């Protein structure tokens, strides 16, 4: 079993999905890095990683675009065909066993000024 840890910002609000009768929460997390090359030019790269949580997670109302989270779970890869590019691509998914809110998005802060960092354990 491969385990992974990830810290990043949500690219969109999390949503509940239903696949073949199994419900789960799905979100996408951006993992960005910056570096300078030998000429001093700054480069930036962003990887998008899909994260799934159990549908009963109490964190759903707080998983809004821009929220920074920490998650730990099982890492899986998937290969799929892109109709647009007509090529095969691959992606990463973390089946989250633990999720912690590290910062709230502005949208959540406007809704509640008393948001305490929350943690979810369990898939």
C-alpha positions in Angstrom: 0.0 0.0 0.0 1.3 3.4 -0.9 0.6 6.3 1.5 0.8 10.0 0.7 0.6 13.3 2.4 -0.4 16.5 0.7 -0.7 20.2 1.6 -2.4 22.5 -0.9 -5.3 24.7 -1.8 -8.6 23.5 -3.2 -9.1 24.5 -6.8 -12.9 24.5 -6.5 -15.6 23.7 -4.0 -15.8 20.0 -3.0 -18.8 18.1 -4.2 -20.6 14.9 -3.5 -20.4 12.4 -6.3 -22.3 9.1 -6.8 -20.7 6.4 -8.8 -22.6 3.1 -9.1 -24.5 3.8 -5.9 -21.3 4.7 -3.9 -21.3 8.3 -2.7 -18.1 10.1 -1.9 -16.8 13.7 -1.6 -14.4 14.8 -4.4 -12.1 17.8 -4.6 -9.0 18.8 -6.4 -5.9 20.1 -4.6 -3.2 22.2 -6.2 0.4 21.4 -5.3 2.6 24.3 -6.5 6.4 24.8 -6.6 8.6 27.6 -7.6 12.3 27.6 -8.6 14.9 29.7 -10.3 17.0 28.4 -13.1 20.7 29.2 -13.6 19.8 32.5 -15.3 17.7 33.6 -12.4 14.4 33.2 -14.2 11.6 32.1 -11.9 9.5 29.1 -13.0 6.3 27.8 -11.4 4.7 24.4 -11.8 1.3 23.3 -10.4 0.2 19.7 -10.1 -3.5 18.9 -9.6 -4.3 15.9 -7.3 -7.8 14.5 -6.8 -8.8 13.8 -3.2 -11.7 11.7 -2.2 -13.3 11.5 1.3 -16.1 9.5 2.8 -19.5 11.0 2.0 -20.3 11.4 5.7 -17.4 13.8 6.3 -18.4 16.8 8.5 -15.9 18.9 6.6 -18.0 19.3 3.4 -19.3 22.8 4.2 -15.8 24.0 4.8 -14.1 22.6 1.7 -14.5 25.7 -0.5 -12.3 27.0 -3.3 -9.0 28.5 -1.9 -9.1 26.6 1.4 -5.7 25.1 2.3 -5.9 21.5 3.6 -3.6 18.8 4.7 -4.6 15.3 3.8 -3.1 11.8 4.3 -4.3 8.7 2.7 -3.8 6.0 0.1 -2.3 7.0 -3.2 -3.6 5.6 -6.5 -2.9 6.4 -10.1 -5.2 6.2 -13.0 -4.7 6.3 -16.8 -7.4 7.8 -19.1 -7.7 8.8 -22.7 -8.2 12.5 -23.6 -10.7 12.9 -26.4 -9.5 16.5 -26.9 -5.7 15.7 -27.2 -6.2 12.2 -28.5 -3.6 10.8 -26.1 -3.3 8.9 -22.8 -2.9 10.9 -19.6 -2.4 9.8 -16.0 -3.6 11.3 -12.7 -3.2 10.9 -9.0 -5.9 10.3 -6.4 -5.6 10.3 -2.7 -8.3 8.3 -0.8 -8.1 10.5 2.3 -8.0 8.9 5.7 -7.2 12.2 7.5 -8.0 15.7 6.5 -7.2 18.9 8.4 -8.2 22.5 7.5 -5.2 24.7 7.6 -6.8 27.9 6.4 -10.3 28.9 5.4 -11.2 30.4 2.1 -12.6 34.0 2.1 -16.0 32.5 1.3 -16.0 30.5 4.5 -14.6 33.3 6.6 -17.5 35.5 5.5 -20.0 32.9 6.6 -18.4 32.2 10.0 -16.0 34.3 11.9 -15.6 31.6 14.6 -14.3 28.8 12.4 -12.0 26.6 14.3 -9.6 24.3 12.5 -11.3 21.0 12.0 -10.0 17.5 11.5 -11.6 14.5 9.9 -10.3 11.0 10.5 -11.7 8.0 8.7 -12.6 6.6 5.4 
